[in-house]
Amino acid sequence: MARLHKLPGWVISNEESVRREAAAYRDMSPEQRLAMGAAVCRSALSVALTMNDAATVLSYRAPLPETSRRALARLRARYRATRDG
């Protein structure tokens, strides 16, 4: 198997590849990001509605990780302490 001694000019690093891919999104306004997020959600919903088990897909709720549950409990306790005290 032949080895390349020098990479072809079209090869770029992973970092540069990510920079180029993200360039269009990096400078978006919050409104543009929101519009794109809404479009993605609409697309996902239209795909979900075409599935045989659409009701199951649409009713799924991902469980909160334990770390999030603990953080929420701390925040609730802190709020109650400031509210009641």
N, C-alpha and C positions, 0 to 999 in steps of 0.2 A: 504494500500500500504506500503510495507516494505521499510525502508530507509537504505541506506548503512552508516555504521559508519566510514568506511574507504574506500577510492577509491581503485579499483583494481590497481595492479602494472603497468598495460599496459596503464593507463590513463596518458596523459601528458598535460602540460599547452598549451594554445594557442600560447604563445611566443615560446615555444620549438617546437611545431608543425611547425610554420612558419620557424624557424631556420633550421629545418631538411629539409623542402621542398625547401628552397632557397639555401642550402649548395652547390649543384651542380653548381648553377649559379653564386654564389658569387665569386668564384675563376677563372671564365672564363676570357680568354684574350679578348681584344676588337675584335680581328679577329673571335674568337669563337662566341661571342655575335652577330656580324654582320652576320655570317653564319646562326645562329639560327633564327635571324630576317628575313633573306631572305627566309629561308625554310617556316616560318610561312606565309609570304606574298605569296609565291607560292601556298601553301595549300589554302589560302583564295581565291586566284584567280581561282584555279581549282574548288572550290565549287561555286563561283559566276558564272562561265561559265556554270554550269549545271542547273542554275535556268531559269525558263521560262522568267523572266524579267531581264535577264543578262545585257542588255544595260542600264536599269534604275539603277540597282545596281552599275554598273561600272561607271556611270556618276555622282553618288552622291558625293557632296562635302559638308562636314560638315561646317556650318558657324562658323566664328571666334567669340569667345566671345567678348563682348564689352570691357572688360578689355584688351584683346589683341589688339583690334583696337586702343584703346587709347595709349597703349604702343608703337605700331608701329608709330602712328602719332607723338609722342614725339621724337622717334628715328629719324624719317625723318626730323623733324624740327631741331633737334640738328645737324644732318649731313649737312643740307642746311646752317645752321648758320656758321659752321666751313668751309664749302666749299666756301661760298660767302664772308666770312669776313676775 
